[in-house]
Amino acid sequence: IDKDLFSAILRIDVDNRPGSLAPNPHPAINPSAYRIPPDNPYIGATSFNGLPVDPLTVRTEFWAVGFRSPHRMCFDPLTGEIYLGDVGSSRAEEVNRVVKAGNYGWSYFEGNLAATWRTGPPPGLQFNPPLHTYGRLGIDPDYEGRAVIGGLVYRGTRYPELAGRYVFGDYI
């Protein structure tokens, strides 16, 4: 959380509302381009995944982290919850219900599977498991996916059996 803005959902204030904070300095940003909402979860963070970090170098833009390749997210219009489809690398696709300060495990996990290209996660990793996961083409005999495409929470009346459910697809 102290390097670049990858694998995450960011929350910034482009309207410069009262109480918003300047982002921590970083060579890749113009510090006057936006502000940081004062309740962003990594402001003042001194540890991440159980390891120490310098709070003056933490990217305070982060709201949730640990995604590989998010493909569409939506807000449930009734509850305000955020849902996101996250495309896997080689073994699994996942759908996440995103929460403030959530860590969805990439690059230590792909779906619920431990990543094969890394040693185990740091002992302090607080992992938010996916809401739903399924295997990739050729990996899981029950499912054949390749790239989860995020959808929406259905709030219509035409299909009552789908009311309140997150509907998504896969691009294969």
CYANA upper distance limits for C-alpha pairs under 8 A (distance plus 0.5 A):
  1 ILE  CA     48 PHE  CA      7.89
  1 ILE  CA     58 VAL  CA      6.03
  1 ILE  CA     59 ARG  CA      6.18
  1 ILE  CA     62 PHE  CA      8.12
  2 ASP  CA     53 VAL  CA      7.85
  2 ASP  CA     54 ASP  CA      8.36
  2 ASP  CA     57 THR  CA      5.85
  2 ASP  CA     58 VAL  CA      4.67
  2 ASP  CA     59 ARG  CA      5.82
  3 LYS  CA     57 THR  CA      8.47
  3 LYS  CA     58 VAL  CA      8.05
  3 LYS  CA     59 ARG  CA      7.60
  4 ASP  CA     59 ARG  CA      8.11
  5 LEU  CA     59 ARG  CA      8.00
  5 LEU  CA     62 PHE  CA      8.24
  7 SER  CA     65 VAL  CA      6.44
  7 SER  CA     66 GLY  CA      5.95
  7 SER  CA     67 PHE  CA      5.00
  7 SER  CA     68 ARG  CA      5.97
  7 SER  CA     69 SER  CA      7.32
  7 SER  CA     70 PRO  CA      8.30
  7 SER  CA    106 TRP  CA      8.17
  8 ALA  CA     62 PHE  CA      7.00
  8 ALA  CA     63 TRP  CA      7.82
  8 ALA  CA     64 ALA  CA      6.12
  8 ALA  CA     65 VAL  CA      4.68
  8 ALA  CA     66 GLY  CA      6.59
  8 ALA  CA     67 PHE  CA      6.29
  9 ILE  CA     62 PHE  CA      6.62
  9 ILE  CA     63 TRP  CA      6.11
  9 ILE  CA     64 ALA  CA      5.71
  9 ILE  CA     65 VAL  CA      6.87
 10 LEU  CA     61 GLU  CA      5.71
 10 LEU  CA     62 PHE  CA      5.06
 10 LEU  CA     63 TRP  CA      5.68
 10 LEU  CA     64 ALA  CA      7.59
 11 ARG  CA     36 ILE  CA      7.75
 11 ARG  CA     37 PRO  CA      7.84
 11 ARG  CA     40 ASN  CA      7.80
 11 ARG  CA     61 GLU  CA      6.04
 11 ARG  CA     62 PHE  CA      6.78
 11 ARG  CA     63 TRP  CA      6.21
 12 ILE  CA     34 TYR  CA      7.11
 12 ILE  CA     35 ARG  CA      6.49
 12 ILE  CA     36 ILE  CA      5.52
 12 ILE  CA     37 PRO  CA      6.76
 12 ILE  CA     61 GLU  CA      6.46
 13 ASP  CA     17 ARG  CA      7.54
 13 ASP  CA     20 SER  CA      7.73
 13 ASP  CA     34 TYR  CA      6.22
 13 ASP  CA     35 ARG  CA      5.42
 13 ASP  CA     36 ILE  CA      6.06
 13 ASP  CA     37 PRO  CA      6.53
 14 VAL  CA     33 ALA  CA      7.70
 14 VAL  CA     34 TYR  CA      5.26
 14 VAL  CA     35 ARG  CA      6.83
 15 ASP  CA     34 TYR  CA      7.96
 15 ASP  CA     35 ARG  CA      8.44
 16 ASN  CA     20 SER  CA      7.00
 16 ASN  CA     34 TYR  CA      7.17
 16 ASN  CA     35 ARG  CA      6.34
 19 GLY  CA     37 PRO  CA      8.00
 19 GLY  CA     38 PRO  CA      7.01
 20 SER  CA     35 ARG  CA      6.23
 20 SER  CA     36 ILE  CA      5.80
 20 SER  CA     37 PRO  CA      5.28
 20 SER  CA     38 PRO  CA      5.77
 21 LEU  CA     35 ARG  CA      5.87
 21 LEU  CA     36 ILE  CA      5.39
 21 LEU  CA     37 PRO  CA      6.94
 21 LEU  CA     38 PRO  CA      6.66
 22 ALA  CA     31 PRO  CA      7.16
 22 ALA  CA     32 SER  CA      8.18
 22 ALA  CA     34 TYR  CA      8.01
 22 ALA  CA     35 ARG  CA      5.52
 22 ALA  CA     36 ILE  CA      6.53
 23 PRO  CA     31 PRO  CA      6.78
 23 PRO  CA     34 TYR  CA      8.23
 23 PRO  CA     35 ARG  CA      6.55
 23 PRO  CA     36 ILE  CA      6.42
 23 PRO  CA     59 ARG  CA      7.88
 23 PRO  CA     60 THR  CA      6.76
 23 PRO  CA     61 GLU  CA      7.62
 24 ASN  CA     31 PRO  CA      8.45
 24 ASN  CA     56 LEU  CA      6.70
 24 ASN  CA     57 THR  CA      6.66
 24 ASN  CA     58 VAL  CA      7.37
 24 ASN  CA     59 ARG  CA      6.94
 24 ASN  CA     60 THR  CA      7.23
 25 PRO  CA     29 ILE  CA      8.10
 25 PRO  CA     31 PRO  CA      7.40
 25 PRO  CA     56 LEU  CA      8.49
 25 PRO  CA     57 THR  CA      7.63
 26 HIS  CA     57 THR  CA      8.23
 29 ILE  CA     33 ALA  CA      8.34
 31 PRO  CA     35 ARG  CA      8.32
 36 ILE  CA     40 ASN  CA      7.66
 36 ILE  CA     60 THR  CA      7.41
 36 ILE  CA     61 GLU  CA      6.82
 38 PRO  CA     43 ILE  CA      8.18
 39 ASP  CA     43 ILE  CA      8.16
 40 ASN  CA     60 THR  CA      7.33
 40 ASN  CA     61 GLU  CA      7.82
 40 ASN  CA     62 PHE  CA      7.77
 40 ASN  CA     63 TRP  CA      6.59
 41 PRO  CA     45 ALA  CA      8.49
 41 PRO  CA     60 THR  CA      8.18
 41 PRO  CA     62 PHE  CA      8.00
 41 PRO  CA     63 TRP  CA      6.66
 41 PRO  CA    100 LYS  CA      7.27
 41 PRO  CA    101 ALA  CA      6.01
 42 TYR  CA     58 VAL  CA      7.66
 42 TYR  CA     59 ARG  CA      7.98
 42 TYR  CA     60 THR  CA      5.91
 42 TYR  CA     61 GLU  CA      8.46
 42 TYR  CA     62 PHE  CA      7.23
 42 TYR  CA     63 TRP  CA      7.90
 42 TYR  CA    101 ALA  CA      7.88
 43 ILE  CA     55 PRO  CA      7.74
 43 ILE  CA     58 VAL  CA      7.96
 43 ILE  CA     60 THR  CA      5.82
 44 GLY  CA     55 PRO  CA      5.45
 44 GLY  CA     56 LEU  CA      8.01
 44 GLY  CA     58 VAL  CA      8.31
 45 ALA  CA     53 VAL  CA      7.67
 45 ALA  CA     54 ASP  CA      8.08
 45 ALA  CA     55 PRO  CA      5.73
 45 ALA  CA     58 VAL  CA      7.60
 46 THR  CA     52 PRO  CA      6.21
 46 THR  CA     53 VAL  CA      5.49
 46 THR  CA     54 ASP  CA      6.36
 46 THR  CA     55 PRO  CA      5.88
 47 SER  CA     51 LEU  CA      5.70
 47 SER  CA     52 PRO  CA      4.70
 47 SER  CA     53 VAL  CA      5.54
 47 SER  CA     54 ASP  CA      8.42
 48 PHE  CA     52 PRO  CA      6.90
 48 PHE  CA     53 VAL  CA      7.12
 48 PHE  CA    124 GLY  CA      8.20
 48 PHE  CA    125 LEU  CA      8.24
 49 ASN  CA    122 PRO  CA      6.62
 49 ASN  CA    123 PRO  CA      7.70
 49 ASN  CA    124 GLY  CA      5.05
 49 ASN  CA    125 LEU  CA      4.72
 49 ASN  CA    126 GLN  CA      7.20
 50 GLY  CA    122 PRO  CA      7.35
 50 GLY  CA    123 PRO  CA      6.97
 50 GLY  CA    124 GLY  CA      4.33
 50 GLY  CA    125 LEU  CA      6.86
 51 LEU  CA    122 PRO  CA      8.44
 51 LEU  CA    124 GLY  CA      7.76
 53 VAL  CA     57 THR  CA      8.22
 53 VAL  CA     58 VAL  CA      7.69
 54 ASP  CA     58 VAL  CA      7.01
 63 TRP  CA    100 LYS  CA      6.27
 63 TRP  CA    101 ALA  CA      6.11
 63 TRP  CA    102 GLY  CA      8.23
 64 ALA  CA     98 VAL  CA      7.70
 64 ALA  CA     99 VAL  CA      7.36
 64 ALA  CA    100 LYS  CA      6.32
 64 ALA  CA    101 ALA  CA      5.31
 64 ALA  CA    102 GLY  CA      5.39
 64 ALA  CA    103 ASN  CA      6.61
 64 ALA  CA    104 TYR  CA      8.49
 65 VAL  CA    101 ALA  CA      7.73
 65 VAL  CA    102 GLY  CA      6.79
 65 VAL  CA    103 ASN  CA      5.40
 65 VAL  CA    104 TYR  CA      6.79
 65 VAL  CA    105 GLY  CA      8.41
 66 GLY  CA    103 ASN  CA      5.59
 66 GLY  CA    104 TYR  CA      4.96
 66 GLY  CA    105 GLY  CA      5.29
 66 GLY  CA    106 TRP  CA      4.98
 66 GLY  CA    107 SER  CA      7.43
 67 PHE  CA     86 ASP  CA      7.04
 67 PHE  CA    104 TYR  CA      6.44
 67 PHE  CA    105 GLY  CA      7.50
 67 PHE  CA    106 TRP  CA      5.89
 67 PHE  CA    107 SER  CA      8.39
 68 ARG  CA     86 ASP  CA      6.93
 68 ARG  CA     87 VAL  CA      7.15
 68 ARG  CA     88 GLY  CA      7.11
 68 ARG  CA     89 SER  CA      8.13
 68 ARG  CA    106 TRP  CA      6.26
 68 ARG  CA    107 SER  CA      7.62
 69 SER  CA     86 ASP  CA      5.88
 69 SER  CA     87 VAL  CA      5.68
 69 SER  CA     88 GLY  CA      7.57
 70 PRO  CA     84 LEU  CA      7.18
 70 PRO  CA     85 GLY  CA      6.27
 70 PRO  CA     86 ASP  CA      4.74
 70 PRO  CA     87 VAL  CA      6.67
 71 HIS  CA     84 LEU  CA      7.51
 71 HIS  CA     85 GLY  CA      5.86
 71 HIS  CA     86 ASP  CA      6.27
 71 HIS  CA     87 VAL  CA      7.21
 71 HIS  CA    148 VAL  CA      7.76
 71 HIS  CA    149 ILE  CA      6.19
 71 HIS  CA    150 GLY  CA      6.29
 72 ARG  CA     84 LEU  CA      6.51
 72 ARG  CA     85 GLY  CA      6.63
 72 ARG  CA    149 ILE  CA      7.10
 72 ARG  CA    150 GLY  CA      5.25
 72 ARG  CA    151 GLY  CA      7.50
 73 MET  CA     82 ILE  CA      7.27
 73 MET  CA     83 TYR  CA      5.94
 73 MET  CA     84 LEU  CA      4.69
 73 MET  CA     85 GLY  CA      7.06
 73 MET  CA    150 GLY  CA      6.34
 73 MET  CA    151 GLY  CA      7.55
 73 MET  CA    152 LEU  CA      8.29
 74 CYS  CA     82 ILE  CA      6.11
 74 CYS  CA     83 TYR  CA      5.93
 74 CYS  CA     84 LEU  CA      7.11
 74 CYS  CA    150 GLY  CA      8.22
 74 CYS  CA    151 GLY  CA      7.47
 74 CYS  CA    152 LEU  CA      6.28
 74 CYS  CA    153 VAL  CA      8.19
 75 PHE  CA     79 THR  CA      8.50
 75 PHE  CA     80 GLY  CA      5.88
 75 PHE  CA     81 GLU  CA      6.02
 75 PHE  CA     82 ILE  CA      5.07
 75 PHE  CA     83 TYR  CA      7.00
 75 PHE  CA    152 LEU  CA      8.10
 75 PHE  CA    153 VAL  CA      8.27
 76 ASP  CA     80 GLY  CA      5.45
 76 ASP  CA     81 GLU  CA      5.82
 76 ASP  CA     82 ILE  CA      6.90
 76 ASP  CA     83 TYR  CA      8.17
 76 ASP  CA    152 LEU  CA      7.70
 76 ASP  CA    153 VAL  CA      6.04
 77 PRO  CA    153 VAL  CA      8.41
 81 GLU  CA     97 ARG  CA      7.62
 81 GLU  CA     98 VAL  CA      7.78
 81 GLU  CA     99 VAL  CA      8.35
 82 ILE  CA     97 ARG  CA      6.27
 82 ILE  CA     98 VAL  CA      5.77
 82 ILE  CA     99 VAL  CA      7.85
 83 TYR  CA     95 VAL  CA      7.60
 83 TYR  CA     96 ASN  CA      6.14
 83 TYR  CA     97 ARG  CA      5.11
 83 TYR  CA     98 VAL  CA      6.39
 83 TYR  CA    150 GLY  CA      8.20
 83 TYR  CA    152 LEU  CA      8.13
 83 TYR  CA    166 TYR  CA      8.23
 84 LEU  CA     95 VAL  CA      6.20
 84 LEU  CA     96 ASN  CA      5.75
 84 LEU  CA     97 ARG  CA      7.06
 84 LEU  CA     98 VAL  CA      7.52
 84 LEU  CA    150 GLY  CA      6.16
 84 LEU  CA    151 GLY  CA      8.32
 85 GLY  CA     93 GLU  CA      8.36
 85 GLY  CA     94 GLU  CA      6.54
 85 GLY  CA     95 VAL  CA      5.11
 85 GLY  CA     96 ASN  CA      7.00
 85 GLY  CA    148 VAL  CA      6.21
 85 GLY  CA    149 ILE  CA      6.18
 85 GLY  CA    150 GLY  CA      4.73
 85 GLY  CA    151 GLY  CA      8.09
 85 GLY  CA    168 PHE  CA      8.45
 86 ASP  CA     93 GLU  CA      6.88
 86 ASP  CA     94 GLU  CA      5.86
 86 ASP  CA     95 VAL  CA      6.62
 86 ASP  CA     96 ASN  CA      8.01
 86 ASP  CA    148 VAL  CA      6.93
 86 ASP  CA    149 ILE  CA      8.24
 86 ASP  CA    150 GLY  CA      8.16
 87 VAL  CA     92 ALA  CA      8.31
 87 VAL  CA     93 GLU  CA      5.81
 87 VAL  CA     94 GLU  CA      7.22
 87 VAL  CA    146 ARG  CA      8.20
 87 VAL  CA    147 ALA  CA      5.64
 87 VAL  CA    148 VAL  CA      5.93
 87 VAL  CA    149 ILE  CA      8.20
 88 GLY  CA     92 ALA  CA      5.73
 88 GLY  CA     93 GLU  CA      5.29
 88 GLY  CA     94 GLU  CA      7.62
 88 GLY  CA    110 GLU  CA      6.67
 88 GLY  CA    111 GLY  CA      7.92
 88 GLY  CA    146 ARG  CA      8.34
 88 GLY  CA    147 ALA  CA      7.58
 89 SER  CA    110 GLU  CA      7.78
 90 SER  CA    136 ARG  CA      7.26
 91 ARG  CA    110 GLU  CA      7.49
 91 ARG  CA    135 GLY  CA      6.28
 91 ARG  CA    136 ARG  CA      5.65
 91 ARG  CA    139 ILE  CA      6.74
 92 ALA  CA    110 GLU  CA      6.43
 92 ALA  CA    111 GLY  CA      6.03
 92 ALA  CA    113 LEU  CA      8.25
 92 ALA  CA    133 THR  CA      7.11
 92 ALA  CA    134 TYR  CA      6.07
 92 ALA  CA    135 GLY  CA      4.88
 92 ALA  CA    136 ARG  CA      5.69
 93 GLU  CA    110 GLU  CA      7.98
 93 GLU  CA    111 GLY  CA      6.65
 93 GLU  CA    133 THR  CA      6.03
 93 GLU  CA    134 TYR  CA      5.95
 93 GLU  CA    135 GLY  CA      6.74
 93 GLU  CA    136 ARG  CA      7.24
 93 GLU  CA    145 GLY  CA      7.75
 93 GLU  CA    146 ARG  CA      7.76
 93 GLU  CA    147 ALA  CA      7.19
 93 GLU  CA    148 VAL  CA      6.42
 94 GLU  CA    110 GLU  CA      8.45
 94 GLU  CA    111 GLY  CA      5.90
 94 GLU  CA    130 PRO  CA      6.50
 94 GLU  CA    131 LEU  CA      7.99
 94 GLU  CA    132 HIS  CA      6.20
 94 GLU  CA    133 THR  CA      4.76
 94 GLU  CA    134 TYR  CA      7.09
 94 GLU  CA    148 VAL  CA      7.52
 95 VAL  CA    130 PRO  CA      6.26
 95 VAL  CA    131 LEU  CA      6.15
 95 VAL  CA    132 HIS  CA      5.61
 95 VAL  CA    133 THR  CA      6.75
 95 VAL  CA    148 VAL  CA      8.34
 95 VAL  CA    150 GLY  CA      8.08
 96 ASN  CA    129 PRO  CA      8.22
 96 ASN  CA    130 PRO  CA      5.31
 96 ASN  CA    131 LEU  CA      5.55
 96 ASN  CA    132 HIS  CA      7.43
 97 ARG  CA    130 PRO  CA      7.77
 97 ARG  CA    131 LEU  CA      6.70
 98 VAL  CA    102 GLY  CA      7.12
102 GLY  CA    127 PHE  CA      8.08
102 GLY  CA    128 ASN  CA      6.69
103 ASN  CA    126 GLN  CA      7.02
103 ASN  CA    127 PHE  CA      5.90
103 ASN  CA    128 ASN  CA      6.12
104 TYR  CA    109 PHE  CA      8.49
104 TYR  CA    127 PHE  CA      6.11
104 TYR  CA    128 ASN  CA      5.44
104 TYR  CA    129 PRO  CA      6.86
104 TYR  CA    130 PRO  CA      7.83
105 GLY  CA    109 PHE  CA      5.60
105 GLY  CA    110 GLU  CA      7.93
105 GLY  CA    125 LEU  CA      8.43
105 GLY  CA    127 PHE  CA      5.96
105 GLY  CA    128 ASN  CA      7.50
105 GLY  CA    129 PRO  CA      8.26
106 TRP  CA    110 GLU  CA      6.90
107 SER  CA    115 ALA  CA      7.37
107 SER  CA    118 ARG  CA      8.30
108 TYR  CA    114 ALA  CA      6.57
108 TYR  CA    115 ALA  CA      5.68
108 TYR  CA    118 ARG  CA      7.04
108 TYR  CA    119 THR  CA      8.39
108 TYR  CA    120 GLY  CA      7.33
108 TYR  CA    121 PRO  CA      6.07
109 PHE  CA    113 LEU  CA      5.98
109 PHE  CA    114 ALA  CA      5.06
109 PHE  CA    115 ALA  CA      5.37
110 GLU  CA    114 ALA  CA      6.86
110 GLU  CA    115 ALA  CA      6.42
111 GLY  CA    129 PRO  CA      7.78
111 GLY  CA    130 PRO  CA      6.75
111 GLY  CA    133 THR  CA      6.17
111 GLY  CA    134 TYR  CA      8.21
112 ASN  CA    129 PRO  CA      6.94
112 ASN  CA    130 PRO  CA      7.54
112 ASN  CA    133 THR  CA      7.80
114 ALA  CA    120 GLY  CA      8.13
115 ALA  CA    119 THR  CA      8.44
121 PRO  CA    125 LEU  CA      7.02
134 TYR  CA    140 ASP  CA      8.06
134 TYR  CA    143 TYR  CA      6.95
134 TYR  CA    145 GLY  CA      7.84
135 GLY  CA    139 ILE  CA      6.41
135 GLY  CA    140 ASP  CA      5.18
135 GLY  CA    142 ASP  CA      8.39
135 GLY  CA    143 TYR  CA      6.35
135 GLY  CA    144 GLU  CA      6.99
135 GLY  CA    145 GLY  CA      6.87
136 ARG  CA    140 ASP  CA      6.64
136 ARG  CA    143 TYR  CA      7.55
136 ARG  CA    144 GLU  CA      5.98
136 ARG  CA    145 GLY  CA      5.13
136 ARG  CA    146 ARG  CA      5.81
137 LEU  CA    143 TYR  CA      7.61
137 LEU  CA    144 GLU  CA      4.79
137 LEU  CA    145 GLY  CA      5.66
137 LEU  CA    146 ARG  CA      6.54
138 GLY  CA    144 GLU  CA      7.53
140 ASP  CA    144 GLU  CA      7.33
145 GLY  CA    170 ASP  CA      6.60
145 GLY  CA    171 TYR  CA      7.97
145 GLY  CA    172 ILE  CA      6.85
146 ARG  CA    170 ASP  CA      7.22
146 ARG  CA    171 TYR  CA      7.02
146 ARG  CA    172 ILE  CA      6.21
147 ALA  CA    170 ASP  CA      5.86
147 ALA  CA    171 TYR  CA      5.76
147 ALA  CA    172 ILE  CA      7.29
148 VAL  CA    168 PHE  CA      8.00
148 VAL  CA    169 GLY  CA      6.53
148 VAL  CA    170 ASP  CA      4.83
148 VAL  CA    171 TYR  CA      6.89
149 ILE  CA    168 PHE  CA      6.62
149 ILE  CA    169 GLY  CA      5.75
149 ILE  CA    170 ASP  CA      5.75
149 ILE  CA    171 TYR  CA      7.03
150 GLY  CA    167 VAL  CA      8.44
150 GLY  CA    168 PHE  CA      5.76
150 GLY  CA    169 GLY  CA      7.29
151 GLY  CA    166 TYR  CA      7.29
151 GLY  CA    167 VAL  CA      5.89
151 GLY  CA    168 PHE  CA      4.70
151 GLY  CA    169 GLY  CA      7.47
152 LEU  CA    166 TYR  CA      5.94
152 LEU  CA    167 VAL  CA      6.05
152 LEU  CA    168 PHE  CA      7.28
153 VAL  CA    163 ALA  CA      8.29
153 VAL  CA    164 GLY  CA      6.28
153 VAL  CA    165 ARG  CA      5.81
153 VAL  CA    166 TYR  CA      4.67
153 VAL  CA    167 VAL  CA      6.61
154 TYR  CA    162 LEU  CA      6.71
154 TYR  CA    163 ALA  CA      5.90
154 TYR  CA    164 GLY  CA      5.98
154 TYR  CA    165 ARG  CA      6.23
154 TYR  CA    166 TYR  CA      6.81
154 TYR  CA    167 VAL  CA      7.26
155 ARG  CA    162 LEU  CA      8.43
155 ARG  CA    163 ALA  CA      5.83
155 ARG  CA    164 GLY  CA      6.37
156 GLY  CA    160 PRO  CA      7.90
156 GLY  CA    163 ALA  CA      7.09
157 THR  CA    163 ALA  CA      7.82
159 TYR  CA    163 ALA  CA      7.45
162 LEU  CA    167 VAL  CA      8.49
